[in-house]
Amino acid sequence: MKTQKPKHFRTYKLGRVFRLLSTIVVTLTVQLSYAQSCIVSGTVQSKSSGEALPAAMIKNLKYQGCFANHEGKYQLTLQAGIHTLTASYFGMKDSSIQVEIKGDTVINWLLNSAATEITGVVVKADKQIANVHDRPSSVVALDIAKIKAIPVIFGEVDVLKTITLMPGIQSGGEGSSGLHVRGGAQDHNQILLDGAPIYNAAHLMGFFSVFNGDAVKDIEVYKGGIPAAYGGRLASLINVTSTDGSMTKFKGSGGIGTISSRVAISGPIIKNKASFMLAGRRSYADVFTPLAKPEIIKKSKLYFYDLNFKAFYQVNSKNKIYLSAYNGRDVLGLGQMFGLDWGNSTASLRWNHIFNEKLYCNTTAVVSNFNYGFGFEFDKNTAMKFKQTINDISLTHQGMWLANESNKLTYGTKFILHRFNPGTFHLNDDEMQLEHKTALEPIVFVEHANKINSRINLRFGLRAVAFANIGGTSFYYSRDEDGDPNLGEIQKEQFDKYSISNLYRSVEPRIAMSVMLDSTLSLKLNYNKTSQFIQQASNTSSPFPTDQWFSANNNVKPQYAHQVALGLFKDHKYGFESSVEIYYKSMMNLIDYRDGANLFVNEHLDAELLHGKGKSFGAEFYLSKTVGKLNGFLSSTISRSLKQIDGINSSKEYSTSYDVLHNSSLVLNYKPSDKWSFGAAFVLTGGKPITIPEAKYQFEGRWNNHYGERNSYRLSNYHRLDLSVTYKPQKQSKRINGEWNLSIYNVYNRANTYAMYFPQASESQAERLGVKKGETIAVNVVLFKMIPSLTWNYKF
């Protein structure tokens, strides 16, 4: 027989359980109240100008901290209680406050310029945290003040040339602003100025880049681990941000140099609410050409100019508007016989909106235009002109959700409209127009940055992109047995104006992880897949922008790359830091011209291209000293870059034209006092591959060269030493502060080979070289030897 328990017994048991649960809840509540996590957020700005300070650091005495983003915004999670917080930024005085944090708190910082050099202890602490823990792998971020201390050609500060001194980044050659990042081609780099693409970053035949140092606020270079918000190129992201301008007072800077002069001014439009920045630069070699004796030189042109403008308006505490514009152009002319000009124009409008302390977004509209043209006048009655244009229009919406100190979500969409004018050809009064092309590129991306614990940071994202041609005419070439276009048979299909054809899709995962092995050593890993739908086929290493750009279509396939990189980052005593990174990159659908390609005004130029695969791999070494009167860095790269394309080089693997085996740089800066500073930069680079004739044959009474395997020989090693000295007078004007800079490029007058060609020896050459007339000889072209330059830099 089942016995039923008394009712009062059940009541007693339920009451006991209730009291136990209440005790647990109260205990947890008390414990949580003592361990309450609070979010401290705000912005970091310069007190004198009101500009945001990207990468400023906020930390407490326990070195719990974070870095501000490009907007100067930061978010830090701390336990409730009393904290001493410090904000620091290179070139600014540290600012510290003691505050009791009871809940989510907003603290905005205004930092003053440092009157004296920042002490080594502060710089060392910030650099340690940045280098080992916070800074992603495969990323180069240089301080503008440090860039200005490095001697460069003609004494002109150049951010692009400076980053070629870093590991994994190789110059396109002497007198060139082209870059090769981890074995990639020049067109594999996405160069952005305030979000707008720059298709050609060269000025004055590549001697300068388009970036005026006085107008640049921040520069980041991603060699790998590219964030999901960016894409469209295989190798790298070079993100340049121009300065916002002062919101409190009018000020300016500039320089008068041997080749060019520059000036930049900024100030408030509405004090503490709106500001502007305007910068200009121009070379003036053309000013002296009328003084030359030869008539053709008197009428020649050789100059460049560029203009930067930026305006900022703070509508209210939650809305900011940025307007940025750039226009630059180069003009080169040899009398009336020959002319060449090219230029970039960009404009971007960005709206920054803050929903709350955890959620904000940027909406950006961009217009970009690049065009170049050249012409010849053979006689008074015969003239020829050619012009090509690329135009982009894009709209981007990017949101950022700061869930807490350990989790940040970035998401957004982007739409790009590409428009191509492959070429307009004029011969006297006749005109030939190559067909315009239009393409649409929609993009969606999402990325999650997760601080798993005090040792492990993880960032993973996904980028989905599509690309399609819109309307127009598409050419279909019949293929031969090897799958290559058959130029003899061309089929043509007409599409409606708004129809979509040649649709390509790509899904690109991005992963980056860092693991703290101890307080001074970290291991970092990243992987990314990238796609490129706008490609450039190069037939020469010339810095002139005459290489052809192609949009992906039924004949030109999109390029894809997979890259993985692994690195060790270490901080040492006395302000030293070091890193070692290895990488491997595989590439698909790389393009190159077939042998004997017809390149000039060819309506079917994409049929001259062949496709194949490529790979690059290497190791990068970096050692720097960040503090003290003597500082600098040593970088070195050992790498290979190879292609394999059926139909080229007997379908065997061959070196790319930028396959340099080793590349090293040593940069030193010494500042014994506020009056004097000295700089030195030594560069050593392996010889570039070239193709040379191995034999010659006679055809129809003329001798012709027979070339060997493509890029199977190498030029001699390249090396040079640059020195600079800067003198700042102690007595300065109340309105203008100035300093003199003397730079010497290639101090020991090294005759580095710029290019090599192989003519048949003339009678005088044969006699001088001791060879037979008509024999093939090798002639080295040397671009620069020793070049001194004097520049007066000023601020007001």
Secondary structure, DSSP 8 states (H G I E B T S, - for coil): ------HHHHHHHHHHHHHHHHHHHHHHHHHHHHT-EEEEEEEEEETTT--B-TT-EEE-TT--EEE--TTSEEEEEEESEEEEEEEE-TTB--EEEEEEESS-EE--EEE-B-SS---HHHHHHHHHIIIIIIS-TTEEE--HHHHTTS--GGG---HHHHHTTSTTEEESSTT---EEETT--GGGEEEEETTEE-S--EEGGGTEES--GGGEEEEEEESSS--TT--SSSSEEEEEEE----SSS-EEEEEE-SSEEEEEEEEEEETTTEEEEEEEEEE-GGGTGGGSSSHHHHT-EEEEEEEEEEEEEEEETTEEEEEEEEEEEEEEEETTTEEEEEEEEEEEEEEEEESSSSEEEEEEEEEEEEEEEEEEEEETTEEEEEEEEEEEEEEEEEEEEEEETTEEEEEEEEEEEEEEEEEEEEETTEEEE---EEEEEEEEEEEEEEE-SSSEEEEEEEEEEEEEEESSEEEEEEE-TTS-EEEEEEEEEE--TT-EEEEEEEEEEEEEEEEEEETTEEEEEEEEEEEESEEEE-S---SSS-SEEEE--SSS--EEEEEEEEEEEEE-GGGEEEEEEEEEEEEEEEEEE-TT---SS-TTGGGGEEEEEEEEEEEEEEEEE-SSSEEEEEEEEEEEEEEEETTSGGG--EE-TT--SEEEEEEEEE-SSSSEEEEEEEEEE---EE--EEEEEEETTEEEEEE-STT-EE---EEEEEEEEEE--SS--SS-EEEEEEEEESTT----EEEEE--B--HHHHHHHT--TT-B--EEEE----EEEEEEEEE-
